């Protein structure tokens, strides 16, 4: 599945006037490619990720996934796009606190339309794949370490065989050793599942290990 | 796990907070149930009182009020006018008198007391030296007097001559005969019913005899009217009392029954026109309206209570779910980001609100049903007592004229039994559901406004 961004612009209107979070951004990522986006705070990384994940609507420009411009989808179709084509991995994991690790993954499967009888087995399989033991799968997030929570987050992102995984600082909240393991996990997944991964990161070492790196500065791509 | 399961689990996510919310809701819903039951029971009683007293009209001589007023008794001609008035189905005539110590060998069971002495201080031109005037030899004859003196006033025995002894019942239905037999009020015999306390005071029982107006009477039965004053009395046939007091055809009150409640107003109007200023005509409808005014106040109070408690309960659910939505804004954003639709998220939060409301509702309904009886009784007895006190102050003395009428209505008004009817119960459930819907509406709107992008902005 190819992802092509063309002349993407996002402008916010504030009391102080208009703020151009993204300005005329264009790039493309091939299927199974692991790309990283680097840049300082306020450079527009998270805004770009929101646009790619159909969490926000661009002011202008196109985001084509398999020749479909997701910016022009209805709200209902955008929700369907997020549940079936996109997997999110967040810096702070963002697991639902009163659900177990297994139930968190099952939740994504429910939204993706998986039959209820298959959800539990599929969730257990995914959690095992990311390295979570069966007894850990039954724990709630508060009883898991940061690394384990991020593994659950990755399993949740993979639940519905997404075309693209969007990761926002996936190692930003982890120690370097755990961060390296998580990066390796994502890297291996992109290879084994042929899943496109776009990760926002501050860590230049990690960015250096990805297939391609885009550098954002003041809402523009200055290096690709 | 589906939306409903998640909603129910989330409702119990924080046991302490959920428990507090459920208790607050239970109190509000319990209050709603208790007030609904009180309102329904009181309204039923109002209808009952109105229907039971809706067709009677009381006619009494103008100016008479028990032993306090003046005026002449109604004459046989006036009675004939009453009975011949259109729409009047039946009449009960009553003549009352009092027996002094010279008129009977009976000893009154009531002590005169300071209030009774004060009531009699004007009779015969009493003085302050402790020597009181002798009461007239024949108290039934107006204008008759003697110059004989006695030392102190004495209590008297009230006597009622009536065509229907049941009209003396204070509960408005049938006079309770504790022993012996009822008398025929339409006869002319020297038989009498004796009040319970008067009989005890004079050791009378059915078959015993006593003297009154120089005649020997046989006790036919002992009655219990339910109050001390009435139980110090005698009831005999109307004609007997009329003859003994030389008041042939005279009565001090007539209770007429109209064929339909729709004709009461017109009948009252006709009677007032025909009897002119010689008689006071009052309908039991008017008396009932006055007596049930306290119940109507309770009904209004209960309605206000239901509305207040509903608003309070809805506010509790609304504020709680609003607080939950605000606290879990990020979680909502995550659910939307991973593909959760607005419908699913709103459904989950509505389930949470309904779960809390249902739990509060179960406890509240149970509490409300159990407490409704005592709450209704408390409301009714307090209000009826206040109403009775204010009415007694306004009457200026005991009323023997409408005995068994307004007083019976008052007694009847107090006897409200709280009954949980199916429609009341289902009404309470309906209000509970309404509370959940109102309480969920604003949070649902807030949820719909949460944008999934917010989850990344807070990273």
Boltz contact constraints between the chains, C-beta under 6 A:
constraints:
  - contact:
      token1: [A, 46]
      token2: [B, 456]
      max_distance: 6.0
  - contact:
      token1: [A, 50]
      token2: [B, 453]
      max_distance: 6.0
  - contact:
      token1: [A, 50]
      token2: [B, 456]
      max_distance: 6.0
  - contact:
      token1: [A, 55]
      token2: [B, 337]
      max_distance: 6.0
  - contact:
      token1: [A, 55]
      token2: [B, 452]
      max_distance: 6.0
  - contact:
      token1: [A, 55]
      token2: [B, 453]
      max_distance: 6.0
  - contact:
      token1: [A, 56]
      token2: [B, 453]
      max_distance: 6.0
  - contact:
      token1: [A, 79]
      token2: [B, 341]
      max_distance: 6.0
  - contact:
      token1: [A, 82]
      token2: [B, 339]
      max_distance: 6.0
  - contact:
      token1: [A, 83]
      token2: [B, 339]
      max_distance: 6.0
  - contact:
      token1: [A, 88]
      token2: [B, 337]
      max_distance: 6.0
  - contact:
      token1: [A, 91]
      token2: [B, 459]
      max_distance: 6.0
  - contact:
      token1: [A, 94]
      token2: [B, 334]
      max_distance: 6.0
  - contact:
      token1: [A, 98]
      token2: [B, 13]
      max_distance: 6.0
  - contact:
      token1: [A, 108]
      token2: [B, 338]
      max_distance: 6.0
  - contact:
      token1: [A, 111]
      token2: [B, 339]
      max_distance: 6.0
  - contact:
      token1: [A, 111]
      token2: [B, 340]
      max_distance: 6.0
  - contact:
      token1: [A, 168]
      token2: [B, 456]
      max_distance: 6.0
  - contact:
      token1: [A, 168]
      token2: [B, 459]
      max_distance: 6.0
